[in-house]
Amino acid sequence: MSLYNLALANPRYAVMLTGLPLLIVLEAIAPFLEGDGRWRHTAKNLVIGAIYVATTAVLGLGIVWLLHATGRNHWGLFNHVSVPLWIQVVLGVLALDFADYWRHRADHTFRLLWRFHRLHHSDPLMEASTTIRNHPGAAITILAPRAILIPLLGLDPLVLIIHAPLALAGQLYHHSNLKLPPILERVLGYFIVTPSQHFAHHAKIRKYADSQFGVILILWDKLFGTLLQTPDRAATPMGVRGYDDAASQSIFGMLASMFEKKKPATGLPLAAVGLDARTQEPG
Ligand SMILES: [Zn+2]
C-alpha cells in the first residue's frame, strides 16, 4: 500500500502527515517562545517520534483485531443495548477521552508508568513535535484505554476512526509553540485543552506538572479539580529536573532514560521559583 493510500485509510496518519509539518512551519514563522537550536531539537523529537509511531502502528494491529473480534462475537454494552450509531459515537468518543484523562493521571502516579512517560516530559521546550516525543514502551499504556473500552462497551470501528484523529489533532494543537490571538485561546479554552493551559503540565514545578491532564476536552480537569490557574508561560521552566544535560537529551539517552531511577532535582533555584522542592517524579 502506498503512503498516500495508508494516510487515506487511517485519518490519524492523515492528521499526522499534514498537521505536524504545517505546525512545524508555523512555529518557525510565528513562535510563542523563540529559541536557538530549534531545528535540531525538532529533528531529535521527530526521530524519537518515528520510533514511537512505528510501535503504535504495530500494536494498533491488535486494536484492529479487537474491533473485529468485538463485532463478530457481540461483546460489550452496545452489542446488547439498542443505541443509534451516532449516540454510540458520541458516547464512545467521550468515554475514550475520559479514559485517556485517567491514563494520563496514572502515568504521573505510578513509577513504572512514569518511567515511560518521563521522556515526553523531559523535553526542555514544548512544541508540536513534543506530541510524538514518546518512549516506544509508552505505546502500550497509551493504547490500553482503547483495548479495555472496545470489548467492554462494544465500540463500533467508527468511534475509533473519529476519536483517533481528533485526539491527535487536539494534542498537536495543545503542544504547539504558536503565537495565537489570546481571544482564540480563551474561547477554545472553555471546551478543549489549549497550549496556554497545557504548557503548565510540562513545567518543572511539581504543582503544575500534576495538573492539566486532559487530552481533548478540558471538562475532566474541571470536574476532577486538576485545572490550575497557570503561571506566566514565558517565565516557566519546562522539562524534568535532572534530565537537562546533553547525555539525557541525546537519542540514546532519551530511549535509555526509562531504566534510570529517580534523579535528584538539579539545576533549578527553587527559592527563586518559590514553590516545592520535589521533582515531578512520583513516589
Ligand atoms: Zn504528562
Boltz pocket constraint, residues with backbone or C-beta under 6 A from the ligand:
constraints:
  - pocket:
      binder: B
      contacts: [[A, 104], [A, 107], [A, 108], [A, 117], [A, 121], [A, 201], [A, 209]]
      max_distance: 6.0
